[in-house]
Amino acid sequence: MNIKKLGKFVITAALIGVVAAGLAGCSKKDSAAAGDGGKKKVVNVAYTNYYVPYDFVNDKGEADGFEVAVMKEVAKKLPQYEWKFTPTSDDDLLIGVESGKYTIGTKGIWKTAAREKKYLFTDNYIGASVIGLVIRKDEADKVKDMDSFAQHSGKLVPIAPQDARYMVIDTYNKEHPDKPIDLKSSEAFQIADAYSWVMEGRYDAYLEVELSYKNNIVKDDAPYHQFNDQLAYIRYKGIPTYPLINKKETKLKDEVDKAIKELRDEGKIAELEQKYFGESLSQYIGQ
């Protein structure tokens, strides 16, 4: 081999080495982003299979509901992950996200101090759950909102301290120290008891999520529809709902948080609220 050819060979070999090293570096980076072996990390989203219209399995056997739809839009913004949606029960979802069986869970969850000890929450909420008072219809002229209820009697069906609804009334009382609601801790009771106690006058109101009231009382096939003529519902406010995220998934939490904010800014969440609720429940937050 003459000197010129040898020089060309050395230069060519060096260039090949540089390119190969660069490709190897990219490959390692891509592999690291995707996970071991170059496979995408699986984000398993658990959702309650019955909580229409928030999270449920539709008649086609598909993951459906407002929160599921939001999380599917989040998935589109985070294609570096493989997304899986798993229907399950309330208890399995809570235990599963805490243990790492599931990465994320959606079930119309409110943020509380107790839950923040077990799970990560995004700063941006998904949507809202409307909370309000179940009262007797013959009291509707006296009780029109939370303030008039407090002025009227404030006799509320007791709430378990670990129930997120307890926090709602506790917060109200701190903001209205001159006329608080009579907040008592509850023993375990059936929901039918709460309705009966209100109708009998033992208490004057029961704090309940509006969707539960509709499912339990208003619908023609509701289990306690016989109480519909005697009870009425008054909206109080919207409570933000969030996805639950496993405590170890701090990076994913930040990514999901950013995606939710983008979806709200783009108007996508408002569009999905109209689709599933016929209105924006988020508008009631902070009222």
C-alpha positions in Angstrom: 0.0 0.0 0.0 1.5 3.4 -0.9 1.6 6.4 1.4 -1.4 8.2 -0.2 -3.7 5.1 0.1 -2.5 4.5 3.7 -3.4 8.1 4.6 -6.9 7.8 3.1 -7.4 4.5 4.9 -6.5 6.1 8.3 -8.8 9.1 7.8 -11.7 6.9 6.6 -11.2 4.6 9.6 -11.2 7.5 12.0 -14.4 8.9 10.5 -16.1 5.6 10.8 -15.0 5.4 14.4 -16.4 8.8 15.2 -19.8 8.1 13.5 -20.0 4.7 15.2 -19.3 6.3 18.6 -22.0 8.9 17.9 -24.5 6.3 16.9 -23.7 4.2 20.0 -24.2 7.3 22.2 -27.5 8.0 20.6 -28.5 4.4 21.0 -27.6 4.5 24.7 -29.6 7.7 25.2 -32.6 6.4 23.4 -32.4 3.2 25.3 -32.2 5.0 28.6 -35.2 7.1 27.8 -37.3 4.1 26.7 -36.1 1.8 29.5 -34.1 -1.3 29.7 -33.6 -3.1 26.4 -34.8 -0.1 24.4 -38.4 -0.8 25.4 -40.8 1.9 26.4 -41.7 2.2 30.1 -45.3 1.1 30.6 -47.6 3.5 32.5 -50.5 1.5 33.8 -53.5 3.7 34.5 -56.1 2.1 36.8 -59.6 3.5 36.7 -62.8 2.6 38.5 -65.0 0.6 36.1 -68.4 1.9 37.2 -68.1 5.6 38.0 -70.1 7.1 35.1 -69.4 9.6 33.6 -65.9 10.0 35.2 -64.4 6.5 34.7 -66.1 3.4 33.4 -66.1 0.6 30.9 -68.5 1.3 28.1 -70.8 -1.1 26.3 -68.1 -1.9 23.9 -65.8 -3.0 26.7 -63.6 0.1 26.2 -62.0 2.4 28.8 -64.3 5.5 28.9 -65.3 8.5 30.9 -64.2 12.1 31.4 -61.0 11.4 33.4 -60.1 8.5 31.2 -60.4 10.7 28.2 -58.2 13.3 29.7 -55.6 10.8 30.6 -55.7 9.4 27.0 -55.0 13.0 25.8 -52.1 13.1 28.3 -50.8 9.9 26.8 -50.7 11.5 23.3 -48.5 14.2 24.7 -46.1 11.7 26.3 -45.4 9.2 23.5 -42.1 8.2 25.1 -44.2 5.9 27.4 -46.4 2.9 26.6 -49.9 3.6 28.1 -52.2 0.9 29.5 -55.6 1.4 31.0 -56.9 -1.1 33.5 -60.4 -1.2 35.0 -60.7 -2.1 38.6 -62.4 -1.5 42.0 -62.0 1.4 44.4 -59.9 -0.5 46.9 -57.7 -2.2 44.4 -57.0 1.1 42.7 -55.9 2.8 45.9 -53.8 -0.1 47.2 -52.4 -0.8 43.7 -51.2 2.7 43.1 -49.7 2.9 46.6 -47.9 -0.4 46.1 -46.7 0.2 42.5 -49.0 -2.4 40.9 -50.5 0.6 39.0 -48.6 3.8 38.1 -51.6 6.1 38.1 -55.2 5.9 39.3 -58.3 8.0 38.4 -61.6 7.8 40.4 -62.8 11.3 40.9 -60.2 11.8 43.7 -59.9 14.9 45.9 -56.6 16.0 47.3 -56.3 15.6 51.1 -53.3 15.8 53.5 -53.8 12.1 54.3 -53.7 11.1 50.7 -50.6 13.3 50.0 -48.7 11.1 52.4 -49.3 8.0 50.3 -49.5 9.4 46.7 -48.1 12.1 44.4 -50.6 14.7 43.1 -50.2 16.9 40.1 -50.4 20.7 40.8 -53.0 21.0 38.0 -56.3 19.3 38.5 -58.1 17.2 35.9 -61.7 18.4 36.5 -64.1 18.8 39.3 -66.7 17.0 41.5 -69.7 19.0 42.6 -70.6 18.7 46.3 -73.8 20.0 47.9 -76.6 19.5 50.4 -79.4 17.0 50.4 -82.3 18.7 52.2 -86.0 18.2 52.7 -88.1 19.8 49.9 -90.3 21.5 52.4 -87.2 23.4 53.7 -86.1 24.6 50.2 -87.6 28.1 50.9 -85.3 28.5 53.9 -82.2 26.6 52.8 -80.8 27.9 49.5 -77.1 27.6 50.0 -74.5 26.6 52.7 -74.7 30.0 54.4 -78.5 29.9 54.8 -78.2 26.3 56.0 -75.8 27.3 58.7 -78.2 30.2 59.7 -81.2 27.9 59.6 -79.9 25.1 61.9 -76.6 23.7 60.7 -77.7 20.2 61.7 -75.7 18.1 59.3 -75.5 14.3 59.2 -72.2 13.3 60.8 -69.2 12.6 58.6 -66.3 10.3 59.2 -63.1 12.3 59.9 -61.2 10.4 57.2 -63.8 11.2 54.6 -62.8 14.0 52.3 -66.2 15.6 52.9 -65.3 16.2 56.5 -62.5 18.5 55.3 -65.0 20.5 53.2 -67.2 21.4 56.2 -64.2 21.9 58.5 -62.8 24.4 56.0 -66.2 26.1 55.8 -66.3 26.4 59.6 -62.9 27.9 59.8 -63.9 30.5 57.2 -67.2 31.2 59.1 -66.4 31.1 62.8 -69.4 33.3 63.8 -71.9 30.8 62.3 -70.4 27.4 61.9 -72.1 24.2 60.8 -72.6 21.5 63.5 -69.9 19.1 62.4 -69.9 15.8 64.2 -67.8 12.7 63.6 -69.8 9.7 62.4 -70.1 6.1 63.2 -70.5 3.7 60.2 -74.0 3.8 58.7 -75.8 2.9 55.5 -76.4 5.7 53.0 -80.2 5.0 53.2 -80.0 5.9 56.9 -78.6 9.4 56.0 -81.6 10.0 53.7 -84.0 8.7 56.3 -82.5 10.9 59.0 -83.0 14.0 56.9 -86.6 13.2 56.0 -87.4 12.4 59.7 -85.9 15.7 60.8 -83.2 14.1 62.9 -80.8 16.2 60.8 -81.6 18.9 58.3 -79.0 18.1 55.6 -76.6 15.5 54.3 -73.4 16.5 52.4 -73.1 14.5 49.2 -71.5 14.5 45.8 -74.1 15.5 43.3 -73.4 12.5 41.0 -74.0 10.1 43.9 -77.3 11.9 44.7 -78.4 11.6 41.1 -77.5 7.9 40.9 -79.0 7.1 44.3 -82.2 9.3 44.2 -83.0 11.0 41.0 -82.7 8.3 38.3 -85.9 6.3 37.7 -84.0 3.1 38.5 -82.1 4.6 41.4 -82.0 2.4 44.6 -83.7 5.1 46.7 -85.8 6.7 44.1 -88.8 6.5 46.4 -87.3 9.4 48.3 -87.2 11.7 45.3 -90.4 13.5 46.1 -89.3 14.4 49.6 -85.7 15.4 49.0 -83.9 18.2 47.1 -80.3 19.0 46.3 -78.5 22.3 46.6 -75.1 22.7 45.0 -72.3 24.1 47.2 -69.0 24.1 45.2 -66.8 22.2 42.9 -63.9 20.2 44.4 -60.9 19.6 42.1 -60.2 16.0 41.1 -56.7 14.7 40.4 -54.9 11.6 39.2 -53.2 9.6 41.9 -49.6 8.8 41.1 -47.2 6.3 42.7 -44.8 8.0 45.2 -41.7 7.0 43.3 -42.8 8.5 39.9 -41.7 12.1 40.5 -40.4 12.6 36.9 -43.7 11.2 35.5 -45.7 13.4 37.8 -44.0 16.5 36.5 -44.6 15.4 32.9 -48.2 14.6 33.5 -48.7 17.9 35.3 -47.3 19.8 32.4 -49.5 17.9 29.9 -52.7 18.6 31.9 -51.9 22.3 32.0 -51.4 22.3 28.2 -54.7 20.5 27.7 -56.5 23.1 29.8 -54.8 26.0 28.0 -55.7 24.4 24.7 -59.4 24.1 25.7 -59.4 20.3 25.4 -60.4 19.7 29.0 -63.3 22.2 28.6 -64.3 20.3 25.4 -64.3 17.0 27.2 -66.3 18.4 30.2 -69.0 19.5 27.7 -69.0 16.0 26.1 -69.4 14.1 29.4 -71.2 16.5 31.7 -72.9 18.9 29.3 -71.3 21.8 31.2 -68.0 22.9 32.8 -67.8 21.6 36.3 -64.5 23.3 36.7 -66.4 26.7 36.8 -67.7 25.8 40.3 -64.2 25.4 41.8 -63.5 28.3 44.2 -67.1 29.4 44.5 
